[in-house]
Amino acid sequence: MSQEREAFAGSEAGVRASHAAHQRLVADIKASSDMLRTVGCRIQDVRYDSTTMVVGSSVVLTVRYECKYANSLKDAALTARFYDGVPRLPGLMVSQDPRTLDSWKFAFQLVGPGRSAWVGPDGKEHAEEALAELLLKHFLDLQQERALDRRR
């Protein structure tokens, strides 16, 4: 299996699959826009660096995938960051830098025969169809925690 993993990681097919998985993640996040709107949140694309941002009243989630090579997943990573305000990103004007509440980095890997997934820093596998739910759940949990803290 390790040879298959290495072959996948060093192939155009692996890179194409990673981009498709990233596009699915963004589509899954955007598919939640109606639900997010009901809790006062919105989704925004940052055009200059392909970041997708979910903006809430007290938490901002940014999701960005970076893959430098056309035929290798070397150094490729999906980064999800949770902030207490809008971060400084290309094309966005912000008055002050927010505090990072959490930061998660995922690699796209072959995890079984013919099965790929996002793998977190803890080695835990996250199916392509489940990552948006994980990120949005954490975003909403942070949003709720911060709302409770403000009421105290």
C-alpha positions as CSV (number, residue, x, y, z in Angstrom):
1,M,0.0,0.0,0.0
2,S,2.9,2.4,0.7
3,Q,4.0,2.2,-2.9
4,E,0.5,3.0,-4.1
5,R,0.4,6.0,-1.7
6,E,3.7,7.3,-3.1
7,A,2.6,6.7,-6.7
8,F,-0.6,8.6,-6.0
9,A,1.2,11.5,-4.3
10,G,3.6,11.8,-7.2
11,S,1.0,11.7,-10.0
12,E,-1.1,14.1,-12.1
13,A,-4.1,12.0,-11.2
14,G,-3.4,12.6,-7.5
15,V,-3.2,16.3,-8.0
16,R,-6.4,16.3,-10.1
17,A,-8.2,14.3,-7.4
18,S,-7.0,16.8,-4.8
19,H,-8.3,19.8,-6.8
20,A,-11.6,18.0,-7.3
21,A,-11.8,17.3,-3.5
22,H,-11.1,20.9,-2.8
23,Q,-13.8,22.0,-5.3
24,R,-16.2,19.6,-3.6
25,L,-15.4,21.1,-0.2
26,V,-16.1,24.6,-1.4
27,A,-19.3,23.5,-3.1
28,D,-20.4,21.7,0.1
29,I,-19.7,24.8,2.2
30,K,-21.6,27.0,-0.3
31,A,-24.5,24.5,-0.2
32,S,-24.9,25.4,3.5
33,S,-25.3,29.1,2.7
34,D,-29.0,29.1,3.4
35,M,-28.5,27.4,6.8
36,L,-25.6,29.8,7.6
37,R,-27.7,32.8,6.6
38,T,-30.4,31.8,9.2
39,V,-27.7,32.2,12.0
40,G,-26.4,35.5,10.6
41,C,-23.4,34.2,8.6
42,R,-22.3,34.6,5.0
43,I,-19.9,33.0,2.6
44,Q,-17.4,35.1,0.6
45,D,-14.8,34.1,-2.0
46,V,-11.5,36.0,-1.9
47,R,-10.7,36.1,-5.6
48,Y,-7.0,36.9,-5.4
49,D,-5.8,33.8,-3.6
50,S,-8.7,31.3,-3.9
51,T,-9.7,31.5,-0.2
52,T,-13.2,30.7,0.8
53,M,-14.4,32.6,3.8
54,V,-17.3,32.0,6.1
55,V,-18.1,35.2,8.1
56,G,-20.1,35.1,11.3
57,S,-20.7,37.7,14.0
58,S,-17.7,36.7,16.1
59,V,-15.9,34.0,14.1
60,V,-14.4,33.9,10.6
61,L,-13.4,30.7,8.9
62,T,-11.0,30.7,6.0
63,V,-10.3,27.7,3.8
64,R,-7.5,27.7,1.3
65,Y,-5.9,24.9,-0.8
66,E,-2.4,25.3,-2.1
67,C,-0.8,22.8,-4.5
68,K,2.4,24.0,-6.1
69,Y,3.0,21.2,-8.6
70,A,1.0,19.7,-11.5
71,N,2.3,16.2,-10.9
72,S,3.0,16.0,-7.1
73,L,1.2,16.5,-3.9
74,K,4.5,17.4,-2.2
75,D,3.9,20.3,0.2
76,A,0.2,20.6,-0.9
77,A,-2.1,21.5,2.0
78,L,-5.6,22.5,2.8
79,T,-5.6,25.1,5.6
80,A,-8.6,26.0,7.6
81,R,-8.2,28.9,10.0
82,F,-10.7,30.2,12.5
83,Y,-10.3,33.9,13.5
84,D,-12.1,36.3,15.8
85,G,-12.4,38.8,12.9
86,V,-11.8,39.2,9.2
87,P,-8.1,38.4,8.5
88,R,-5.8,40.5,6.3
89,L,-6.1,38.8,2.9
90,P,-5.3,40.1,-0.6
91,G,-8.0,42.5,-1.8
92,L,-9.5,43.0,1.7
93,M,-9.1,46.0,3.8
94,V,-9.1,45.4,7.6
95,S,-8.5,47.8,10.4
96,Q,-6.8,45.4,12.7
97,D,-5.4,41.9,12.6
98,P,-7.6,39.3,14.2
99,R,-6.6,36.7,16.7
100,T,-6.3,33.1,15.4
101,L,-8.6,30.9,17.4
102,D,-7.7,27.6,15.7
103,S,-5.7,26.4,12.7
104,W,-6.0,23.0,11.0
105,K,-3.9,21.7,8.1
106,F,-4.9,18.7,6.0
107,A,-3.0,16.7,3.4
108,F,-4.8,14.9,0.6
109,Q,-3.7,11.3,0.5
110,L,-4.5,7.8,-0.7
111,V,-5.7,6.1,2.4
112,G,-6.8,2.7,1.1
113,P,-7.2,0.9,-2.2
114,G,-8.8,3.4,-4.5
115,R,-9.9,5.6,-1.6
116,S,-8.5,9.1,-0.9
117,A,-9.2,11.5,2.0
118,W,-8.1,14.6,3.7
119,V,-5.7,13.7,6.6
120,G,-5.3,16.0,9.5
121,P,-2.2,16.6,11.5
122,D,-3.4,14.0,14.0
123,G,-3.4,11.4,11.2
124,K,-7.2,11.2,11.3
125,E,-8.8,10.6,7.9
126,H,-11.7,12.8,6.8
127,A,-13.7,11.7,3.9
128,E,-14.1,14.2,1.1
129,E,-17.8,14.4,1.6
130,A,-17.5,14.9,5.4
131,L,-14.9,17.7,5.7
132,A,-17.3,20.6,5.1
133,E,-19.5,19.4,7.9
134,L,-16.5,19.1,10.3
135,L,-15.3,22.6,9.5
136,L,-18.7,24.2,9.7
137,K,-19.6,22.4,13.0
138,H,-16.4,23.7,14.6
139,F,-17.1,27.2,13.2
140,L,-20.6,27.2,14.6
141,D,-19.4,25.8,18.0
142,L,-16.8,28.6,18.2
143,Q,-19.5,31.1,17.3
144,Q,-21.8,29.8,20.0
145,E,-19.0,29.7,22.6
146,R,-18.0,33.3,21.9
147,A,-21.7,34.4,22.0
148,L,-22.0,32.8,25.5
149,D,-18.8,34.5,26.6
150,R,-20.1,37.9,25.6
151,R,-23.3,37.4,27.6
152,R,-21.4,36.6,30.8
